[in-house]
Amino acid sequence: MVNLMSYKRVLLVILIIGISGILVYFLVRMDQSKTQQTAGSRPMPLPYNWIGDITNKQISEPSGITYHASRKSLFIADDSGIVYEINPNGQHIQAKGVNELDIEGITVDPATGLLYAAVEGDEAIIEIDPAMLTIQREFKILRDFKGEQLLKKGGMGIEAIAFVPDALHAEGGTFWVGNQSFSLKEKDEPSVVCEIVVPLRTATGRKSEGTIINAYKMDFIDISGLVYDTQDDLLILISDTTNLLVEMNRQGAILSRYLLPGDEQEGVALDGLGYMYVAQESGEIIKLGDRRLR
């Protein structure tokens, strides 16, 4: 009888230790999860080497910027509808007005070299020949996604655009656009990033439509710039009002936040050579040595 009682006590002690161990494990995991979430929401100083303004304010109101690898140049969209081409040192190459459209972002398809600009208000993407700076095609973006109008008619409109190439995709890749909003209230226009399929390869007409296939609502306002980081396979968003640079994966998860230098940041570009370019509405194109951890 004594041995049986001793055996039961041992089993009880083992059971208590086991349960305690499981509780400790889950408490530690919860604490780690909270720590990771806090780290993901807390902005860090952006690591960079300051090189400075490369344009000497030759451009009045930059609203978007992209690096063209084939031409080894930067294309900049201006609020007045002018597209500029400069070299990475800021020297002027060409400039031309594009039908006085309100262009708020610009990107490039590396496979074809064609430029694509986001037209605010119209919620459209226009295709531009980089050599002549002439419009080739236009793609209207359908505003709804899963029964909700994400790109509200008469709202602030799309402010940023990036092309993510994919050799296996029927259209050569997809576009990502950032819808500008200055409120995070449920009833107001959403601060959202949308992935959009546009018939770049399968349509030949001058006018077609693009469809939202994914959408991710952000917890910060004023998305003003967007670029695809090919090296790390992630999207970089910038916010003018909050002076933020945010890294996001293609599943919509925020990976990190950085405090962005400068002011009135309207566009961001990476040249794949270790440099970042930030277009400021004041007319400056700031060049930085990109020292984010790889």
GIBEL-V432848 format. One record per backbone hydrogen bond with DSSP energy under -1.0 kcal/mol. NH is the residue of the N-H (numbers start at 1). CO is the residue of the C=O. E is the energy in kcal/mol with one decimal. If there is no record, write none. Layout:
NH&CO&E, NH&CO&E
This chain:
5&1&-2.3, 6&2&-2.4, 7&3&-2.3, 8&4&-2.1, 9&5&-2.3, 10&6&-2.3, 11&7&-2.2, 12&8&-2.4, 13&9&-2.6, 14&10&-2.6, 15&11&-2.6, 16&12&-2.6, 17&13&-2.6, 18&14&-2.6, 19&15&-2.7, 20&16&-2.6, 21&17&-2.5, 22&18&-2.2, 23&19&-2.4, 24&20&-2.6, 25&21&-2.3, 26&22&-2.3, 27&23&-2.3, 28&24&-2.5, 29&25&-2.4, 30&26&-2.4, 31&27&-2.2, 32&28&-2.6, 33&29&-2.6, 34&30&-2.4, 35&31&-2.2, 36&32&-2.6, 37&33&-2.4, 38&34&-2.5, 39&35&-2.6, 40&36&-2.4, 41&37&-1.2, 42&38&-1.4, 44&257&-2.7, 46&259&-1.3, 49&289&-1.8, 51&287&-1.8, 52&287&-1.7, 54&285&-2.4, 63&77&-3.6, 64&77&-1.2, 66&75&-2.0, 68&73&-3.3, 72&68&-1.3, 73&68&-1.5, 74&86&-3.2, 75&66&-2.6, 76&84&-2.5, 77&64&-2.1, 78&82&-2.3, 79&61&-2.4, 81&78&-2.3, 83&96&-2.8, 84&76&-2.9, 85&94&-2.8, 86&74&-2.5, 87&91&-2.1, 90&87&-2.8, 93&85&-2.8, 94&85&-1.5, 96&83&-1.9, 98&81&-3.3, 101&98&-1.7, 103&101&-1.6, 104&118&-2.7, 107&116&-2.4, 109&114&-2.4, 113&109&-3.2, 115&128&-2.6, 116&107&-2.6, 117&126&-2.3, 118&105&-1.9, 119&124&-3.0, 120&102&-2.4, 122&120&-1.3, 123&119&-1.2, 124&119&-1.3, 125&139&-2.6, 126&117&-2.5, 127&137&-2.9, 128&115&-2.9, 129&134&-2.5, 133&129&-2.5, 136&127&-3.3, 138&206&-2.7, 139&125&-2.7, 140&208&-2.3, 141&123&-2.7, 142&210&-2.9, 145&148&-2.6, 148&145&-1.5, 150&143&-1.6, 150&148&-1.1, 151&143&-1.6, 152&150&-1.1, 155&152&-2.1, 159&178&-3.0, 160&178&-1.1, 162&176&-2.2, 164&174&-3.1, 166&172&-2.1, 169&166&-1.6, 172&169&-1.6, 174&164&-1.8, 175&196&-2.6, 176&162&-2.9, 177&194&-2.4, 178&160&-1.8, 179&192&-3.0, 180&157&-2.4, 188&185&-1.2, 192&190&-1.0, 193&216&-2.4, 194&177&-2.7, 195&214&-2.7, 196&175&-3.5, 197&211&-2.7, 200&198&-2.7, 203&199&-1.0, 208&138&-2.2, 210&140&-3.1, 211&197&-2.4, 213&195&-2.8, 214&195&-1.3, 216&193&-2.6, 218&191&-3.3, 222&181&-3.3, 224&238&-2.8, 225&238&-1.3, 227&236&-2.0, 229&234&-3.2, 233&229&-1.1, 234&229&-1.5, 235&248&-3.4, 236&227&-3.1, 237&246&-3.0, 238&225&-2.1, 239&244&-2.3, 240&222&-1.0, 244&239&-1.4, 245&258&-2.5, 246&237&-3.3, 247&256&-2.6, 248&235&-2.9, 249&253&-2.2, 252&249&-1.8, 255&247&-3.0, 256&247&-1.1, 258&245&-3.0, 259&44&-3.0, 260&243&-2.9, 266&279&-3.6, 267&279&-1.3, 269&277&-2.1, 271&275&-1.8, 276&288&-2.7, 277&269&-2.8, 278&286&-2.6, 279&267&-2.2, 280&284&-3.1, 281&264&-3.0, 283&280&-2.5, 286&278&-2.8, 287&52&-2.3, 288&276&-3.0, 289&49&-3.2, 290&274&-2.4, 291&47&-2.0
